[in-house]
């Protein structure tokens, strides 16, 4: 089928941002004194700057297909000896246009989209002359598959994001990647690229890593990457260079069949551990991989198209696109309710009250990202020295790993200092406290700091649950206080809950949002309410599961009841990670604020009183599963009303729907989208849930509890 046969599909997307295919003829450089001939270089470019990645929609694919068909004809006439494909600066292609894919209406259109990509890529793979992909920058999904469909590939050392992330976004690599990649680099490496990396915070490959795996045949520096790639292509065409592919395999070989099966089995175990099989896409990737070992490429293409068309119709995929595109890519960059950035004040020096682990992480982040002086204080020199020492040690680790240069390391160390006197904050523009989570302690800190700093200095609290309003009550300038709640580990977690108390002024708030941007964090504006967003939802969830346990539900049933949600960890594991005393303290705060919706577990208090760090024993039992020792069980008291796993799941779903409904009614955030964004970025909840509200809509909890869904049809689900 010709690309032109898909015009009808393309006409359905008149607003597509088209990536054009520009062709340039190049006379190849001499090899042994002779030029191999004329080389056609196709550059993919949407005409926009680097903030607008090139993507693949129907119109883009049709244009590319038409250009390739013309080049195939030229090759047949002997006019060209090879074809190369590269991209505009920083990009090969960022993959399929998710806005277009999300707009696909019905399975038939999805199938057409899949088939169109295969038809175009098949032309690239069968030009009659060698084809080359020069991976000059980011190459994701269908962008990397363009390279895989080419005969040969080069990659720039500056290319920073190569991946097949489809398992992460709810699809399969549908344009040949799942067939070609395991044959090119081996099934084990293919599972790493297609399953393990996407499900590990959507990890990508650098150019050198891709070359090491065998994804690319040659690697060159970015300064003259295209020129070096063309010269290398000339040598390949002339027969002077034959790329070595040590990881390539023949799937028909008996030993490869065993490796293939083992890789698939390992992938399935990884998917189970990461998602509890709650999302269909990762399993489908492995299904296609398992099947295509004995299929022809054409047969595999048909399977990929059918699978892709099916997955495009799932609400998990729609939820993923909502989470990734609408929230992480868009809403996080334009926070709802943020004041005009022009109101923001300059921040040339930062103070951090405290020198413990959280305070030290904050100091390091401020110094690295904002490149301004940061001074830490604590009650004695030993604590101060420990905090500054932590920062210096972390800088040394970054230097040893090659993450920063020697000059950057020296500058960062010099920016972070310590003092036992808060007088060091006298010329600070922004002071944040990270001391013990006790209201009176924090109020005393702010009283002392306000007596020293200038009237314009902004005061911030990193509290996870306490009232910012209460902290501001005794300040001379309560309008200067703002909540600035980070998540642990500070360097990794992208969310900042920015908390506006009733008197917080717009300039303070605008400065907080500008600081968040400078720190490369995504900020969400939150009303001052106990535990704000993430911790309030997590503690309601943990409270329901713990209550079921206290009522007599076996620990393994209670702790695993939420596995169908595919959360990053079980409630008991989360409690151990947070720390039982911390979790109990926040739960008590929420109980005081909201009453019996947040139950305080006497059994957890018993564990805390006995110095235990988790409901589970430190070591797993003989069967490899978590267990509670008999002597620990003897310390606790249980009811006589156990629940099934299904009952615990439904109970928790309804509790979350109730709590989120109340939060929205209270105006804690601007809308359900902000709650979803918070759960994705602050708690690591999976994209295929869409955060939380699409999931609650999908399972019926929203309507059971609140009488209506949180989101309109079509936002993260099938259009009405």
N, C-alpha and C positions, 0 to 999 in steps of 0.2 A: 504493500500500500504506500502511495506517495504521501509526502508531508502535506501536499495541497489538498488531499482528501479530507484533512482534518480542519479545513477552513470553517466549517459550520460550528465546530467546538470553539475555535478562537473567537468567532463573532459574539459569543456569549460573554466575553470578558473585554469589553471595549476600554476599560480603565486600567488595564494591565500596564505596569511600568516595563516597557519592552527593553530587553538587552539585545542590542544589535550585533550582527556579525560582519565585521569589516575585514576585507581581504587585501593583502599586500603581497605582491610577487617579489621574491628575493633571489638573487643569483647566489647560489651556495658558494662558500669560500673554497679555495683550492684544497684538494687532498692529493698528495703526491704529484703536484703540479697541474692537476686538472680539476675543474669544477664539475661536480656530479650533475648539475643542471639547475633548473628553476624550481623554487620551493614556494608554496603558497602558505602564508601565515595568516590565520584567522584570529582576530582580536575581539573578544567579547566585551562590550562596553555599553552601559546604559546612558552615557553622557552626563552622569551626575557625579558629584564629588565622593570622596571616600566614606562619607557618612551614609551613603545610599548604596548598599551592596548590589551587585548584579545578581539577578535571580532568573529562574526558568518558569515561564508560564506558557500557555498554548501558542500565543503569538510569537514569543521568543523562539520556541522550538520549531515552529513552522518556518520562520526566517532562517534559522540555522540549518534546518533540513534542506531547504531550497538552495542555500549556498553550497552545502556539501554535495548535493546532487549535481550542481554545476561543476564543482571541482572533480567529481567522479568522471564526468564527461570529458573534462580537460585531460585528466589522467589517461583516459582511454585513447585520446588523440595524441598522447605523448608530449603534451605541453608542459607538464609538471612531473617531478620525480618524487615529491613528498608533500605532505600537508601537516602544518603545525597548528595547534590551538593554544592560545594563552589569553590572559585577561587584562583589564585595566589595572593600574597600580593598586597593590595590596589584595587583589582578588583574582582567582580564576573564576569561580562562580560560587555563590553562597547557597546553592541548592534550589529546590522548587520554591516558587512563590507561595508561601503559606496562605496569604490572603486569597489567592486564586483557588488553592486546593480546598480551603474552608468553604468557598462559595460554590463548589461543585454540587450540583443538585441531582441527587439520585445516583444509583449504582452505575447506570449506563454511562453517564458523563465521566465518572471516576475511572471506569474501564477504558474509555476513549483516551483519557489523559495518560494512563499507564501505557497504553498501546502506542500513542503518539511518541512518547519518549523512547520506547524501544525501537520504533521505526527509524527515528532520526539517528539514534546511536548505532543502529545496525549499518546505516549508511557510512558513518564515520569508520566503523570497523571493516568495511568492505569497499574501500575507495579504489582498489586496484594498484595503489602505491602505499608505502608505509605512512602511517599517521603518527604524529608525535603530540604529546601534551606537555606544555611547559608550565608547570605549576608554580606561578610566580607569587601566589599569596593564598588567602583563605580558599579552601575547597571542601564544601560540605555536601553530603548527600548526593544529589544528582550532579553537582559540580565535580565531586571526586569521581563519580561514575563516568563522566566525560573522559577523564584521564584514564580510567581503567579500561574503557572501550578502545582507547588508542593502542597502536602497536607498541610504542615506546613512551617512556615518561622521564622527564627531568623535574627536579624540584629545587627551589631556592632555600638557602639556609635561613632566609628571613621569613619563610612561610610559617605562620604560627598556629594555624588551625586547620588540620586535615582530619576528616572524620566521616563515618557513615552513622549519623545519629538517629536513624529512623526508629529504632527500638525506644528511644527516649521520647520521640514526638508521636508515637502511636501508629507507626507504619512499618513497612519493611523496605530495605533497599530495593526499589522496584524497577530499576533501569539497568540491571545486569550485575550490580555490585556483589550480591549474595552468591552469584554463580562464579564470577571471575576471581574475586579476592581469595577464596580458599585455595584455588589452583595456583595462584600467583605467589602467595606467602605461606601456604600451609594452613590446614584447618584450625590448628591451635591459635595461631596469630589472628586468623579471621574472626574467631569467636571473641578474642580480646577486643578487636576493633569494632565489631558489630554488636556485641552484647556487654562485655565488661566495662568498656569505656563509657558508652552511653548511659549505663545504669550507675555509674560512679560519678555523679555530678556532671554528666555530659563531657567527660574528659576528651581531649583531642590530641592529635600528634603534631609535633613540629616537623619541619622539613627534614632535618637530619634523622629524626626518629623514623619517619616514613621511608627514607632511603635505607636505613639499617634493617627495617623489616622486609624490604624488597618491594614496597609499593612503587618506588621510583627506581630507575636504572642508573641515574647519575644525579649528583648534587653540585650546585654552583652557588657562588656568592651573589647577593642581590644587586650589587653595583652594575654589573654588566651581564645579568642573568640571561636575558633573551639572546644576546650576541653569543655567549658561551654555549647556550643550548642549540642555537642554529649551527654553530661550528661542530658541535658533537653530532648533531643529526646528519651533517654532511659526511662525517666519518662512518656513521652507521650505514648510510645509503651506499657509500662507496665500498663497503665491506671491510674497512680498516678497523672497525670496532664491532665486537659482538658482546652485547651486555651479558653479564653473568647473573643468573637468578638462582642462587643457592637454596632458597626456601621454596621454590616452585615444586609442585608435586603432580603426579599422574594419578587421578582418583581411581583408575582401574587397577592399579597395583595393589596386591593383597595386603601389604603392610600399611599402605595408605588407608585402605578401607577400615582397618582397626583403629588407626589414629583418628580418622574422621568420626567414627562412632564414639570414641573416647572424648573428643573435643565437644561433640554435641551433648553428651551426657554431663560433662563438666559445665557447659553453658546452662543446661536445664537446672542443675543444682544451684548455680549462681543466681538464676532468675528466681527460683523458689526462695532463696535466702533474702534477696533484695526486695521482691515485690509480692511474695506469697502467691504468685501467679494471678494477682488481681487485675493485671493489665494483659490483654490478649496479644499485643504486638510482639513483645520479646519471644513469646512461645512460637508465634508464627514465623519469625525470622529463623528460628532453629528448625521448625518444620520444613521450611523451604530449603534450608541448608542441608538437612538430612536427606531430603528427597533428591536434590539435584546432583548428588554424587554419581548417580547412575542415569541421569537425564542428559539429553542433548541441550545445547544452549537455547535452541528454539523452544524445546519442551519446558525448560526452566523459565524462559521468558513468559510463556503462557501461564504457568503457575504463579509467577510473580505478579502478573497483571490481575489475575483473578483474586489473589490474596490482597493486593493493594486496594482493589475496588471494594472488597468486603470491609477492610479496615477503615476506609474513608467514611463508611456509614455508621461506625460505632460512636457512641457517646463518649467513650474514653478518648478517642482521637479528637473529637470536638472539644472536649474539656482540656486536652493538652494544648491545642491551638489557642484556646481562650487564655489558658494560663501563661503560655510562652509568649504569644504574640500580643494579645490585648493587655495583659498585665505586666509581665516582666520586661517586654520590649517597649511598651508604650506608656502604660499608666505609671510605672515606676519612674519614668523620666519626666512626667508632668504630674507631680503629686497633687491630689485633690485638696483644695483649701489652702495651699501654700501662698503666702503673701507675695507681692511683687518683689522680685529679687533686687530691684534698685534700692530697696529700703535696707538691704544688708549692710552691716558695718564691717570695716576691715578688722582682721584678727592677726596681730603680729606677734603675740606671745600668749601661751596657754599655761594655765596652772592645773595641776591634778592633786586633789586632796586625797592622800593615801598612797601607800607604796606596796600594797599587796599584789596578788597575781592579776586581778582585774585592772587595777590602777596602772600596773606596769605594762600590761597589754595596750591600754589606752595611750600611755605616753609614747610607746613605740609606734603605734599607728599614726598619731598626730605628727610625730617627727618625720616619719618616712613619707607620708602622703602630703602634708602641708608644708613641710620644710621650714617650720618656725621653731623658735626656742620653746622648750617644754620644761617646766620645773615641777618636781614632785615633792610633797611634804609628808611627814609622818611624825609620830610622837617621840621617836628617839633616832639617833644616828644609825643604829644597827639596822632598823627597818628601812630607813632611807637608802643606806648603802646596798641593802639586799635588792631593793626595787631598781635602783640604777644599774646594779650589777646584772640583774635579769635582762634589762634592755640591751646592755652591751653584749651579753652572751648570745642573745637572739640575733643581734646584728652580725656577730662572728659566724653564726650558723648560716645566715643568708650569704655571707661572703664566701664561706667554704663551699657552698652549693653552687656558686656562680650566679646567684640570683641578683646580686648587686656588685658594683665595682668597688675597688679599694677606696677610691675617692668618696663615693657615696657612703660607704661604711664609716669612714672617718668623720664625714659631715654629720651623719645621723648620731653617732656617739656624742659628738660635741654639742649637739642641740639639746640633749637630755641631761639635766642636772638635778640635784636634790638639796633639800634644806629641812631643818627641823623647825624653822620659823615661817609662819604664813606671811611674814613681811616680804618674802620673796615674790608674792603675788601683787605687790604694789603697782607695778606697771603692766599687769596682765590685762588682756582684752576679753578673755574667756576663761572661767575657772569651773572645772567639773569635779564633783565629789564622787569617790568610789570607796566609801567607808561602810562599816557594818550596817546591815539592813534593819535599822531601828530609828523610828521617827525622831525621838528626842536627840539622839546622837547627831543626826543630819541637821536638825534645826540649830544645834549648838555650833556645828561646823560653819553653817551659812552666816550665823550671827558674827562669828569671829572673822570670817572672810570679808563680809560687807564693811566691817570697820576699817579695813585696810585698802580695799580696791577703790578705783575711781567710780564715780556715779554711772559712767557709761559701761563699765565692765559687766559682761553677761555671766550669770551664774547658772550652772546646769547640774542636774542630778541624774545619776545612772541607776536610780532605783528601778526595781523590777515590779514592784507592787504597791508601794506606799503613795500616799496622797501628796502630789506636788503642791496643791492648794494649801494643805496644812503646813508644809515646809515654808511656804511664803508668808504665812500669817504674821510673823514677828519681824519681817524685813522692813526696812525703811522704804525700799523700792521693790515691792513685790512684783512689779511689772517686768523686772529683769530676770526672773527665774523661769527656766524652761526644763522640761523633762527631755533627756537625751539618752534613751535606753538602748544599749548595745546588747548583742547576744554573743554567747561564748561558744567557740573561741573567736575573739574579737577580729582577728586578722582574716578569718574565713567566712563567717556568717555575714551576708550582705545587707541585712535589715537594720534600720534604725527607727525605732518608734519615737517620734518627736511629740512630746506631750504639752499641750497648751492648757495652762491653768486659766481661770476666769480673768485674771489681771495681766497675763502675759501679753506684752505689746507686740505689734506687727514687726517692728524693726528687730526685736530679739528673735522672733520666730523666723523671719527672713534670713537672719544671720545663721541660725541653726540649720536651715535647709541648704544654704550655701556651703557651710562646713561639711555637711553630709555629702554633698556633691564632690567637694574637694577630697574627702576621704574615700571616694568611690563606693559609697554606700547608697542603697535605695531607701529613701525616707518616706514614712507614712505619717500623716497628721492624725493624732489621737487625742480625744478628749480626756481630761483627767478623771479617770475612774479606776477603781481598784484593779490592779494587775493588767490594765490596759487591754491588749488584744490577745497576743500569743499565749501568755501565761494564764490568762483567764480561761481560754478554751482548753489548753492542755490540762489545767488543774480540774476543770469540770469533767473532762474525759477520765483522768486518773482517779478522780473521786468516785465516779460511777463504778469503775472496775474494782477499786479497793472496797467499796461498799458491798459489792456482790461477793467478794472474797470473805469479808467479815460476816456476811449472812450465811456462809457455809458452802459457797461454791468452791470446788477444789482449785488450788492455785494455778495448776496448768490450764484448766478450763478458762478461768477468769483472765489469765495473762495472755492467752492465745485467741481469745474470742474475737478480737478486732483484726485478725489476720486477713480476712476478706477485704479490708480497706487498703492493704498493702503499705502500711505506715513504715517509716524507717526503723522503728524499734518497738518492742512491746511496752506496755505501761510500767511493768515492774522494772524492766531494764532502764527505761527512761528515768524512773525515780531514783535508781542507783546512780545513774550518771549525774543527775542534778544534785544528788545528795539528799538522803531522807530528811535530815533536819531542815534543810532549806525548803524542800517541797512541803513539809509539814507546816513550817512557818508561814509560807504563802497561803496554804490552804486555810490556816487559822485566820489570816487577814481577810480572805474572801468570805469565810464563814461569818466573820464579824460584820462585813459589809453587806452581804446578800442573804444571810440566813442559811436555812437547811438545804438549799440547793447544793451547797458545798459542805459535804460531811467531813468531819475530822475523825480519822480512824484511831481508835484506842489501840488497836493492834500495831499500827505503825509507830505509835508513841512508845509502845513496849519495846519494839525493836530498837528504836533510837536510844531509849533508856539503858538498854543492854549493849550499846556500842556496836550494833550491827549496821552494816552499810547497805544491805539489800534484803528484800524478802527472801531471795534465793540464797542458798549456801554459796560460799566463794568458789567452790569447785563443783563441776558437774558430777552426777552420779555414775555408777558403773555402766549404765545404758547410754551415757553421753548426753543425758538430758538434765536440765536444772531440777533441783529438789530442795525441799525444806527439811532440815534435820528434825528428828523426833523431839529433841530437847528444845528446839525453837518453837515447834508447834505447841509444846506443853505450856509455853509462856503465854500463849494467846487464847482468846475466847471467841468462839464462833456461834453464829445462830444456827437455826435448823431449817432454813429456807433456801437451799441451794438453787442455782439457776443453770440452765443449759447454756452452751456457747451462743446459740442463736438468740436466746433471751437477753444475754449480756450485750450482744451486738446491737439488738434493737433498742434496748434501754439506753445505750450510749448514744446511738444515732438520735433518738428523740431528745435526750438531754442536750446534745450539741445544737440541735435545731432550736430548742427552747432558748438556750443561752445566747445564740447568735441573734435570734429574733428580739430578745430583750436589749442586746447591745445596740442593734440598729435603732430600736425605739428610743433608746437613751441618747442617740447621736454620738456614740463613742467614735465612729468613723463616718465618712461621707456616704458609704454604700457597701454592699456585700463584696464588691470587687476589692476593696481595701482589706477586708478580712481575709479573702483568699490570698491576696498578695502577701500579707503578713505571715500566713501559715506556710506558704511556699518558701519565702526568703528567710523567715525567722525560725521555723521549726523543721525545715527540710521535707515538708509533705510533698508527695509525688505529684508531678504535673498531670498524670492521667486522672487524678481526683479533681483537677481544676482548682486545687486549694482545699476547700471544704464544702462551700455552698452548692456547687454543681452535683457533688456526690450526694448530699442530703436531699437535693431535688430528685435525683435519679432513683434513690431507694425509697422515696415516698415519705421520709421523715418530716420534711418541710410542711407538706400538706397535712400530715397526721397531727402535727403540733400547732402549726400557725394558720392552717387553712389555705395556704397558698405557697407557691414556690418563691425562692429568693430571686431567681433570675428569669428573665423573659425567654420564651421559646426561641431557639436559634442563637442565643448568646453562647451557650456552652453545651447545647443539645440540638436535636433535630428541629429544624424550623417548623412552626405550626402549619 
